[in-house]
Amino acid sequence: MIQLSEGIWAVMWNVIGGAIVAGLTLAMQGICKKVRRRSFRMIFGKDVENDFYLVYPLFEPPSSEIVFKKPPSKVSRKTYSATNLSEVHSTAVTRAVNYLAYEIGSSSVTPPRIISDVDADKSMDISFLAIGGRTNHKTVDIFDNEENKFLDFKDGSIVSKESEDPIINVESEVDYAIIMKINPFAKTERTERTWLCCAGFGEWGTSGAAWWLSHNWKTIYKGAKNRPFACITCTKVGSDDSTKMLHLFLSSEDVQHATPKSK
């Protein structure tokens, strides 16, 4: 029988112990990833793993004769970029898409489909996150849906959807936004459909809300789990990462309690 020295035994046990630790580490990482994905699905809906849309607002030139000119480059190049654009996109929308697409892509199996509100206009039987306020057709669908028992914009204020009592009024130094989730077909068999929006008074409210949601969706999960919800966020103009959540509403009663008339 082969006799092994104490040094060889020590090396073997170290190798075995390392393999066990590595296996346990991988197993724990897999469990944590599954738990994270499950929590993510509860906020963004089941379709986020399969067929989910990020919907941005499409803007058009004021007339067919007018085109938008691309600003000149700040560095010299051998060739020039296109000088005329038939359509223009907000930088806030670009930032919002970047924040949300990255987070959705890293927290689910498949990345989201990015589409304009004009292209998605007639598509109702889908799950999506709309970027922008009433400049986005799909955000309008959310605000106008009967399952929205939370919030709306009116006369420069964020108001209760049911009573129209104001909760937040527009200010110059900061921008406010609504992050909202509803299940538009809650009374039908298509309960898996989920509609969300990041909708600001202005562009910084929108992009700030998108930044906050992409970094802090777990905060919503702790309170809402898989229920519909609405948040109001506040962003310093010019700084997406300054965004803070002011309110989290889980029911129309929660909204009403936040109105000045209830205080």
N, C-alpha and C positions, 0 to 999 in steps of 0.2 A: 504494500500500500504506500502510495506516495505521501511523504511527509512534507507539509508546507510550513515555512518559517512564520514567525509571528508577524514579520513585516509584510509578507505577502497576504496573510489573513487580514491585516489592517487595511491594505489597499483594496482588497476585494469587498470588505464591509463598507469602505468609503464609497466605492463605486455603486454598490447596491443601495446604500443610503441616499446617494445623490440621485439615482434613478427614481427612487420612491418619492423623494421631495419634488423632483421635476414633474413626475406624473401627477402628484397631488396639486402642484401649482397650476398645471394645465387644466386639470379638472375644475379647480376653483375658478380659473379664468373663464372657462366655458359656462359654468353655472352663473357667474356674475354677468356675463354677456347675455345669457338667456333672460335673466331677471331684468336687466336694463331694457332689452327689446320688448319684454312683456309690458313693462311700465310705459315705454314709449308708445306702444300700440294703444294703450288705454287712453292716452292723451290725444294722439293723432288719428286713432281709428284703425280698424283691422286692415283696411285697404292700403295703408302706408307700406305694408310688406309686399304689395302686389302691383297696384295700379293707382297711383296717387299723383295729383297734379299741383304744381305751383303755378298760379295764375297771375300774370303781371298785366297792368293796364297799358293798352296800346294807344298812343297819341298820334294824330295825323296833322299834316300841315294845314293852315287855315284855308287854303284853296289848292286846286290842282296845278296852278301856275307857280305857286311858291314852294321853294325847296329850302331845306336847312343847310347851311354851310358848315363844314367841319372846320374847327379852329386850326390854325397853322401849327406845325410841329415846333417844339422848342429846341430840337437838335437837327442838324443837317443830315439828310439821307440821300442816297443815290436816286431813289424813286419817290414819288409823291403819293400820299393817301388820297382816297376819293374826296373830292371837294364838295359834292352835293349829296344830301341824304333825303330820301322821300319820307322818312319817319324818324322820330327822335324818341329816346328813352331817358327817363329821369335817372340821375346818378343815385338817388335814394332807392329806386327800384333795383338798380344793379347791386347796391350794397345789401339790400334785403334778400334778394335771390341768392347771393353769395353766402350769407349767414345761414339761411334755412336749407339750401340745397346741400351744403356741407354736413350739417347736423343730421338731416334726414338720411343722406347717403351713408353716413357712418353708424347710424343707429338702427338701420333696417336692412333687409336683404337686398333690396333694389333701390336705386336712386329715383327721385321724383321725375316726372315728365314736366318740362317747362313749356308753358303755352300762354298765348295772349288771351285776354278776356273776350276779344272779338271772336277768336277761333273757338273758344269754349262757351260762347254765349248761349247756344241752344242746348248744350249738354247739361242736363239736370241730374241724370242718374250716374253721377261720378262722385268721388271724394276728392276734395281739394283744399288748398290754403290760398286765399286771395290776398294779394298785396296791394294796399292802398284803400282809401275810403270810398266815397261815392263816385270817384273817378274810375272805379273798377266795376264792370257789370256784375261780376260774381259776388262782390261784396254787397252790392245792392240786393242780390238774391238772398243773401244771409239776413240782412237787416229787415227785409220785407217778408221773410218766411214766418208763418204762424208759430213756429217753434222758438222763435226769438222772443223770449220773455224778459230779456235783459236790458239792452241799451240801444241808443240810436243817436245820430247827430241832428241838432236842430238849432238854427239861429245862433251859431257860434258857441254852442254848448253841447256837452254830452248829457243826455237826458234819459230818464227812465222810459223804457219802451211802452209800458202800460199807462203810466200817469202823465208822461211828458214833463215831469218835474225835473229841473236842472240839477246836475250833480257836480259838474266841472264846467267852468267858463274859460274861454280862450284867453291866453296871455301872450305877451310879446317876447319875453325872455326864455320861455319854455314852451314845449309842444306836448300835447296830450294825445293818447291813442287808445283804441279799443282792441284788445285781443279777445276773440270770442269763438266758441265752438258750439255748434248745434247738431242735432241729428234730424235732418229735414224730413225724413220719412218715418218718424217715431211711431206713427199710428198705422203703418203698413208693414209688409214683410221685408222691406228693404232697410232694415234697421242698421245694417253694417255701413251705410253711407254716412260720411262725416264731412261737415263743412266748417272750415275755420277761416279767420281773417286776421290780419294785422293792419288796422285802419287808423291813420292819424288825421288830426286836423290838417297838418301840413306834412311836408316830406320828411322832416326830422322825426316827427312823431311816428310815422310809418316805419322808417328804417330803424329807429330806436326800439320800437316794439318787436321788430323782427330779431334784432340783436338780443334783446332780453329773453324772448321765447327760446331762441336757439341755445342760450346759455343757462336758462333757469326753468325749463319745462318741468324738472323734478319738483320744484316748489309748488307748481300747480297740481302735480300728481299727488302730493301729500294730502291736499285738501279735497281734490275733485275726484281722484281715481278715474273711472271711465264716464263720469257724468258730464253733461253740458256745463259750460261755465262762461264767465266773462270777466276780463280784467281791465282796469284802467291803469295805464302807465304814464310816466312823466319823463320827458327828455330835455336836457339843456340843448338849445339850438346849437348845432355844430358838433355835438359829441354823442354818438350813439351809445358808447359804453357808460354814459352817465345815467342811463335809464333806470328808473326804479318803479316797482309796482306799488300803486296807491290803494287799490281795492281788488279783492277777489270775490266775485258773486257766484253763488251756486243755485240761487233761486230768485224769483221776482221779489220775494219778501226781503231778501238780502239787499237788493237794489233799493227798495223803498226806504229801508232803514238808513240808507246813506244820503237821502235827500234832505235838504234843509228843513222841510216841513215836518219831518219826523223827529227833529232834534229839539 
